[in-house]
Amino acid sequence: MRVEWSRGSVPDMKVAKVDARRFLVTRQLLAPARSLAGGPDAVLEVLRRLGSIQVDPVEVAGRSHDLVLHARVVDYEPAWCDELYERGEIVEAYNKGLSLVLASEFAWFRVRRSYRWQKVLDDNADVATRVLERIRAEGPLSSLDFERATGPTKDWFGAPMNAVRAVLEAYARIGELGTARRDGNHRYYDVPERLLPAEALAHEVTLHEQLRHKMLSRYRAHGLVGASGHGEGIFENLAPANPDPRLPEFPGRNALREELVELGELVPVEVEGVSGKRYVVRDDIELLQAPPEPPPSVAFLSPYDAFVWDRKLLGSLFDFDYVWELYVPPHKRRWGWYVLPIVFRDRLVGRIEPRIDAAEGKVQVLALWWEDGFEPRRAVGFVDAMREALRAYLRFTKADRLEWPSDLGAERRLFGKASVT
């Protein structure tokens, strides 16, 4: 790698493709996978490294945040997040979508106002008052603890939305309520005073400081993002790229980025074969200059994993064409609707579509796709690494066996030992 120094102390770094790949998998705690030990404290370490982890309630292969943590933490248990909720060390906040963040960083993610969500509360005023009063008096409650109510609020598809769920979501969006715990797909809400330490609630920062912190958090989460989100929402909720006179309090994303560069918090990077300038956080420069060769290790990645945020980078750096086909009509899908990319060493080598059948105590592998040119038997260390990844996934899902379709007979014979726990 060649390092050139430009204005002031900001280096203009030129990085080879192989170094960029090795850097990313190492920085993302995937080299090797499932290597962080320490139970709930290891979850906190992931959050310290990545800044935030996106939350999604869909659970067909495991909830998104659980899959992110399972890929990085030894024998990860979803109950550890529940414990951290109770300890007041993590909180759900809105960053790039609903996310887990450290409670100590709550001030930088606290919602100041939202005209959209305040309107939901105003449109359902009676329900909103009743819901908030009960939670203040009784403690954590979910939408199941209330009778269904109707109002003018519509869902994404234009159908009437349960007013109770609408106001709970609105209160969470404006910071009047937070998540106390999750039971499956159901969120239990409580007032922030019972969820967070007093010092976290008392800490105040300016809007500018919040926006700058959130901008930096997106670079912390990924490790090598550019200036554009490429339509993938990487910089969602950070206002327009440039100042808008209708939003005078927002400086614009480009100005925030330049400020972070001038402060030395972000360092511009040029990656071989990748168009556009990329940025790394200051603390990652040493790793980027000398990334280690990743050991033979396999991880399955959530569709919301920060590693796969930048689909354009996946194409140019990893030669991996990734589209999450959840919203693609079934007849147009090339793969499946909840498919997990497979990372091996510093490459993305395939995709797996697993389904958890908790009632039967099994995991069904619906499909498995290998990238062109990748031969599992010939890749040194891959077969053992894949078997270990499948064994770890069975432990994570509390299943005792894998079920393979008939057209994956070769894979069943190759990786079948993974069903032995």
C-alpha positions in Angstrom: 0.0 0.0 0.0 1.2 3.5 -0.8 0.3 6.3 1.5 0.4 9.9 0.3 0.0 12.9 2.6 -2.1 15.8 1.4 -3.4 19.0 3.1 -2.7 19.2 6.8 -2.5 15.8 8.4 -5.2 14.1 6.3 -3.7 11.1 4.4 -4.8 10.2 0.9 -4.4 6.4 1.0 -4.3 4.1 -2.0 -5.4 0.6 -1.2 -5.1 -2.7 -3.1 -8.2 -4.8 -3.6 -7.0 -7.7 -1.6 -6.0 -5.4 1.3 -9.4 -3.8 1.2 -11.2 -7.1 1.4 -9.0 -8.4 4.2 -9.5 -5.1 6.1 -13.2 -5.3 5.8 -13.7 -8.9 7.0 -11.2 -8.3 9.9 -12.7 -5.0 10.9 -16.2 -6.5 10.8 -15.1 -9.2 13.3 -15.6 -12.0 10.7 -11.9 -13.2 10.5 -12.5 -15.6 12.1 -16.3 -15.7 12.6 -17.8 -16.3 16.0 -14.6 -15.4 17.7 -15.7 -12.9 20.4 -16.1 -14.5 23.8 -17.7 -13.1 26.9 -21.4 -13.6 26.7 -23.4 -10.3 27.0 -20.2 -8.3 27.3 -19.2 -9.6 23.8 -22.4 -8.2 22.5 -21.4 -4.8 23.9 -18.0 -5.1 22.2 -19.7 -5.6 18.9 -21.7 -2.5 19.4 -18.7 -0.6 20.5 -17.0 -1.6 17.2 -20.0 -1.2 14.8 -21.8 1.7 16.6 -25.2 0.3 16.0 -27.0 -2.9 14.7 -30.1 -2.7 12.7 -33.2 -4.4 14.1 -35.9 -6.2 12.1 -38.7 -8.4 13.5 -38.8 -10.9 10.6 -37.8 -14.3 11.9 -37.5 -17.0 9.3 -33.7 -17.7 9.6 -33.3 -15.8 12.9 -34.0 -12.1 13.7 -31.6 -9.8 11.9 -29.8 -8.4 14.9 -29.4 -11.9 16.3 -27.9 -13.1 13.0 -25.4 -10.2 13.1 -24.3 -11.1 16.6 -24.3 -14.9 16.0 -21.8 -14.3 13.1 -19.4 -12.6 15.5 -19.9 -13.9 19.1 -19.1 -17.4 20.4 -22.3 -19.4 21.0 -24.4 -16.3 20.9 -27.7 -16.5 22.8 -30.6 -14.1 21.9 -31.4 -13.9 25.6 -28.2 -11.9 26.1 -29.8 -8.9 24.5 -32.8 -9.2 26.9 -30.3 -9.2 29.7 -28.6 -6.1 28.4 -32.0 -4.4 28.1 -32.7 -5.2 31.7 -29.2 -4.0 32.7 -29.9 -0.7 31.0 -26.8 -1.1 28.8 -28.4 -1.1 25.4 -31.4 0.7 24.0 -33.3 0.8 20.7 -33.0 4.0 18.8 -33.4 5.2 15.2 -30.2 5.4 13.2 -30.2 3.6 9.9 -33.7 2.3 10.7 -34.5 0.9 14.1 -31.2 -0.1 15.7 -29.6 -1.3 18.9 -27.2 1.2 20.3 -25.2 1.5 23.6 -27.2 3.3 26.3 -24.1 5.5 26.9 -24.6 6.9 23.4 -28.4 7.6 23.8 -28.0 11.4 23.8 -26.7 11.3 20.2 -29.6 9.2 19.0 -32.4 10.9 21.1 -35.2 12.1 18.8 -35.9 15.8 19.0 -39.1 16.1 17.0 -41.0 14.5 14.2 -43.9 16.2 12.6 -45.0 13.0 10.9 -45.2 11.0 14.1 -46.6 13.8 16.2 -49.5 13.9 13.7 -50.1 10.2 14.4 -50.5 11.0 18.0 -52.7 14.0 17.3 -54.9 12.0 15.0 -55.4 9.3 17.7 -55.3 11.6 20.7 -57.7 9.6 23.0 -55.9 6.3 22.3 -52.5 8.0 22.8 -53.5 9.4 26.1 -54.9 6.1 27.4 -51.9 4.1 26.2 -49.3 6.4 27.8 -51.1 6.6 31.1 -51.4 2.9 31.4 -47.7 2.3 30.7 -46.7 5.0 33.1 -48.8 3.4 35.8 -48.2 -0.3 35.1 -44.8 -0.6 33.5 -43.9 -2.4 30.2 -46.8 -3.2 28.0 -47.2 -4.4 24.4 -50.0 -3.8 21.9 -51.4 -7.2 23.0 -52.2 -5.6 26.4 -54.7 -3.2 24.8 -58.0 -3.7 23.0 -57.6 -3.0 19.3 -58.7 0.5 18.3 -59.2 2.2 15.0 -58.4 5.6 13.8 -57.4 7.6 10.6 -53.9 6.2 10.5 -53.1 3.9 7.6 -50.5 1.2 7.1 -48.0 1.1 4.2 -50.7 -0.5 2.0 -53.4 2.0 2.8 -55.4 -0.3 5.1 -56.6 1.0 8.5 -53.9 0.4 11.1 -54.5 -0.6 14.7 -54.4 2.8 16.5 -52.7 1.2 19.5 -49.8 0.0 17.5 -49.6 3.3 15.6 -49.4 5.4 18.8 -46.9 3.0 20.4 -44.7 3.3 17.3 -45.1 7.1 17.3 -44.2 7.4 21.0 -41.1 5.3 20.3 -40.2 7.5 17.3 -40.4 10.7 19.3 -38.6 9.2 22.3 -41.6 9.2 24.8 -41.3 5.4 25.0 -38.6 2.9 24.5 -38.3 -0.9 24.2 -38.1 -2.6 27.5 -37.8 -6.1 26.0 -38.9 -8.2 23.0 -41.0 -11.4 23.1 -40.8 -12.8 19.6 -42.0 -10.1 17.3 -43.7 -8.1 20.1 -42.1 -5.1 21.6 -42.8 -4.2 25.2 -42.7 -0.4 25.7 -41.8 1.6 28.8 -40.9 5.2 29.7 -37.2 6.1 29.3 -36.8 6.9 33.0 -37.2 3.2 33.8 -35.1 2.0 30.9 -31.9 4.1 31.0 -29.5 5.4 33.7 -30.2 8.9 34.9 -26.9 10.2 33.5 -27.8 8.9 30.0 -31.1 10.8 30.1 -29.5 13.9 31.5 -26.8 14.2 28.9 -27.7 16.8 26.2 -26.0 17.4 22.9 -26.8 19.9 20.1 -28.5 18.8 16.9 -25.3 19.4 15.0 -23.4 17.1 17.4 -26.1 14.5 16.9 -26.0 14.6 13.2 -22.2 14.5 13.1 -22.2 11.5 15.5 -24.8 9.7 13.4 -22.8 10.3 10.2 -19.7 8.9 11.8 -21.7 5.9 13.1 -22.5 4.9 9.5 -18.8 4.8 8.7 -18.1 2.9 12.0 -20.8 0.3 11.1 -19.4 -0.5 7.7 -15.8 0.5 7.6 -15.3 1.5 4.0 -18.3 3.5 2.8 -18.1 6.2 0.2 -19.9 9.6 0.0 -23.1 8.2 -1.5 -25.5 5.6 -0.2 -26.2 4.4 -3.7 -29.9 4.4 -3.1 -29.5 1.9 -0.2 -30.3 4.2 2.7 -26.9 4.2 4.2 -27.2 7.8 5.1 -30.9 7.7 5.8 -32.4 10.3 8.3 -29.4 12.6 8.0 -31.1 15.3 5.9 -30.2 16.3 2.4 -26.7 16.0 0.9 -26.5 19.8 0.6 -28.0 22.6 2.7 -31.7 23.2 2.1 -33.2 26.6 3.0 -36.4 24.8 4.1 -34.3 23.0 6.8 -31.9 25.7 8.0 -30.9 23.8 11.1 -29.4 20.9 9.0 -25.9 21.6 7.6 -26.1 18.9 4.9 -24.4 15.5 4.8 -21.5 16.7 2.6 -20.6 19.4 5.0 -20.8 17.0 7.9 -18.5 14.6 6.1 -16.0 17.3 5.3 -16.1 18.4 9.0 -15.2 14.9 10.1 -12.3 14.8 7.6 -11.0 18.1 8.9 -11.3 16.9 12.4 -9.3 13.8 11.5 -12.2 11.4 12.4 -12.5 10.2 8.8 -9.7 9.5 6.4 -10.2 9.5 2.6 -9.2 6.3 0.7 -8.9 5.2 -2.9 -9.4 1.5 -3.5 -8.1 -0.3 -6.5 -10.9 -1.0 -9.0 -13.5 0.8 -6.9 -14.9 4.0 -8.3 -15.2 7.0 -6.0 -13.5 8.0 -2.8 -14.0 5.9 0.3 -13.6 6.8 4.0 -12.3 4.9 7.0 -12.5 6.0 10.6 -9.2 7.2 12.2 -8.8 4.3 14.5 -8.8 1.9 11.6 -5.8 3.3 9.6 -3.3 0.9 11.2 -5.4 -2.1 10.3 -6.0 -0.9 6.8 -2.2 -0.5 6.3 -1.5 -4.1 7.3 -4.6 -6.3 7.3 -3.9 -9.9 8.2 -4.7 -12.9 5.9 -8.1 -14.2 7.2 -8.1 -17.8 8.5 -10.5 -20.4 7.0 -13.8 -19.4 8.5 -17.4 -19.3 7.3 -20.2 -16.9 8.4 -23.8 -16.5 7.2 -24.7 -12.8 6.9 -28.1 -11.1 7.7 -29.6 -9.1 4.8 -29.3 -6.1 7.2 -25.7 -6.8 8.2 -23.6 -3.6 7.7 -21.1 -5.7 5.7 -23.7 -5.9 2.9 -25.0 -2.4 3.1 -23.1 -1.1 0.1 -24.2 -3.3 -2.8 -22.1 -1.4 -5.3 -19.0 -2.1 -3.3 -19.9 -5.8 -3.0 -19.9 -5.9 -6.8 -16.6 -4.0 -7.5 -14.6 -5.4 -4.5 -16.0 -8.9 -4.1 -17.5 -9.6 -7.5 -20.7 -10.4 -5.7 -24.1 -9.4 -7.1 -26.3 -9.1 -4.1 -30.0 -8.1 -4.2 -32.2 -8.8 -1.2 -35.3 -10.2 -2.9 -37.8 -9.8 -0.1 -39.8 -7.3 -2.1 -39.1 -8.9 -5.5 -42.1 -10.8 -7.0 -41.5 -14.6 -6.6 -41.5 -15.2 -10.4 -38.7 -12.7 -10.8 -36.4 -13.9 -8.1 -33.0 -15.4 -8.9 -32.5 -16.8 -5.4 -35.0 -16.5 -2.6 -36.8 -14.0 -0.4 -34.6 -14.5 2.8 -31.2 -15.6 1.6 -28.0 -15.2 3.6 -24.7 -14.4 1.9 -21.8 -16.8 2.8 -18.4 -15.2 3.6 -15.3 -17.4 3.6 -11.9 -15.9 4.4 -12.1 -12.6 2.5 -14.6 -13.6 -0.2 -18.3 -14.0 -0.6 -18.6 -17.5 -2.1 -22.3 -18.3 -2.1 -25.8 -17.9 -0.6 -27.8 -20.1 1.7 -31.6 -20.1 2.3 -32.3 -21.7 5.7 -35.7 -21.9 7.5 -36.1 -22.6 11.2 -38.7 -25.2 12.1 -38.8 -24.8 15.9 -41.8 -27.2 16.3 -39.8 -30.0 14.6 -36.4 -29.0 16.1 -34.8 -28.7 12.7 -33.4 -26.3 10.2 -34.4 -26.8 6.6 -31.9 -25.8 3.9 -34.2 -24.7 1.1 -31.5 -23.8 -1.4 -27.8 -23.2 -1.7 -26.0 -21.3 -4.5 -22.3 -21.1 -5.1 -20.6 -18.3 -6.9 -19.3 -19.0 -10.4 -15.9 -20.6 -10.2 -16.1 -21.5 -6.6 -15.8 -25.3 -5.9 -16.3 -26.1 -2.2 -14.2 -29.3 -2.3 -11.2 -27.5 -3.8 -11.2 -24.4 -1.5 -8.6 -25.2 1.2 -10.2 -25.3 4.6 -13.7 -24.6 3.3 -15.5 -27.9 4.0 -14.5 -28.0 7.6 -15.3 -24.3 8.0 -18.7 -24.8 6.5 -19.5 -27.7 8.7 -18.5 -25.7 11.8 -20.7 -22.8 10.6 -23.7 -25.1 10.2 -23.1 -26.7 13.6 -22.9 -23.2 15.1 -26.1 -22.3 13.4 -27.9 -25.3 14.7 -26.8 -24.4 18.3 -28.0 -20.8 17.7 -31.4 -22.0 16.5 -31.8 -24.7 19.2 -32.2 -27.3 16.4 -30.7 -30.7 16.4 -30.6 -31.5 12.7 -30.4 -30.2 9.2 -32.9 -31.2 6.5 -31.7 -31.0 2.9 -33.8 -31.1 -0.3 -33.2 -33.9 -2.8 -31.4 -31.6 -5.3 -28.7 -30.8 -2.7 -27.6 -34.4 -2.2 -24.0 -33.6 -2.9 -24.0 -30.8 -0.3 -25.8 -33.1 2.2 -23.0 -35.7 1.8 -20.3 -33.1 1.9 -21.6 -31.2 5.0 -23.9 -33.8 6.5 -21.6 -34.2 9.6 -22.7 -30.7 10.6 -26.0 -32.2 11.9 -24.0 -34.0 14.7 -24.2 -31.6 17.7 
